[in-house]
Amino acid sequence: MLRRVVVYLEKGGVGKTMTSIHLADGLARMGKKVTLIDLDPQGQCTVRLGLVNKEKPKIRLSEVIRSGWPEGMSNKERFKNLVMYARPNLFLIPGSRDLTPIQFQLASTGDWEGSLQRALGFFEDSAMDYVIMDTNPSWTPLSAIALFWGTELVFPVETSSSAAYSISHFQDELVKVQERKEGELEVVYILPTRKKNTRESEGIVEDLKTAYPDKFCEPIRERTAMAECGGHGETIWEYQPNDDSAEDYMNFVKKVMSREVR
């Protein structure tokens, strides 16, 4: 069964894109078939995976959301024309600036519930195991359509004093989505990121663990290598595989995999 995972937080600088990339690549390294969908118009997944100079797909996601698929196009052709190869077992639907006007279209029509299902529902009949959706750092129609299509949520929380506010604000927005969508979108994973060796950082991690014991994930430690790897177009496992953050992200990947239905 295809697992549709949304990585979201209405705040920038929390390691959201790096979490999306490392969850997707880590699952691929474990033998899973994964497509990473970049719903941020800035297209940072393409940059951080070192794919800027690679040939881009013939069809952009924005075109499919706007106009649908050409009549008669098979699922195999859709996949071939929409995605690009990123790593073994890992494919990417890149973000692009033309996603920005799509937000205005979605906002004016209010057609959030079925947008990604119509565009990407064929993935459910493919050999893909996971779809990971990286969203932009604000509550926008693009974030909303991801939350409507997604069934699981990764909530990366920087271990700063604003963490409690971010969670409280997001929970209010999540209720609004769940009132409109069919089925449940569970806040499955709360992942503390950029954990420092400070009393404040460790205190926030403990507060999150106490408040959300069933959803808490062990934190990602802040390390220089993690900050650098994306600039080299590499994941941490390619850039410095023995780094602490490489171990942390792989532990998170394994936790996500542990929820697979056997």
GIHUHU-V340278 format. One line per field, one symbol per residue. phi: phi as a letter, one per 20 degrees, with the letter a starting at -180 (. if undefined). burial: + if it has 16 or more other C-alpha atoms within 10 Angstrom, else -. Layout:
phi=???
burial=???
This chain:
phi=.fdddddbaeaemdnffffgfffffffffeneecdedeeegfmfffffemdgeefegfdeggffffcnegfnfffffgffeddcfdbgmdccefebffffffffffffemeegdfffffcgfffddefecdddedfeaecgfffffffefcccddfcfecfefffgffffgffffffffdeenddefecddfdlfdecffffffgffffffcfedfdffeffcggffefffemceffeebfefgffffffffgfffffeffd
burial=-++++++++++--++++++++++++++++--++++++++++++++++++++----++-++++-++---+--------++--+++++--++++++++--++-++--+-----++-+++-++--++---++++++++++---++++++++++++++++++++--+---+--+------+-------+-++++++++++----++-++--++-----+++++++---++-+++--+++++-++--+++++++++++--+------
